[in-house]
């Protein structure tokens, strides 16, 4: 998932009158690379002047009245 896909998804939800949006929270579990990219994109879109980006394993953003939570995919433990 990238930023454009996120906006497209949120727009679909916001425009759909059949979806109850009060209290709606979307949670995306992203790969490490996608999580980092989304974290940076959303940070700089909401803080264009601030240059002190600090990555976090979980972060949230509200878009169109919908809370979107991003978590980093958990590393899979393989048994030997």
C-alpha positions, 0 to 999 in steps of 0.5 A: 500500500502506498499513500495514493492507495490509502487516499483512494481507499479512504475516499471510497469509504467516506463517499459510501453512505452505507458505511457507518463511520463514527468510531471506525478505525482501520488498521493496516499491518505493513511490511517493514519497507512499506511501513517506513515509507508510509510513516515518512510520507504521512509525517512530512505531509502533516509536518512540511517544515519539521525535519525531525522525523523519528520512525515508530513501530505504530502510528495513527492518522485521521483522514476524513474523520476516519482513524487509520492505524499503521503497525509494522508486520511482526517478524515471523519466527521459524522453527528449526 
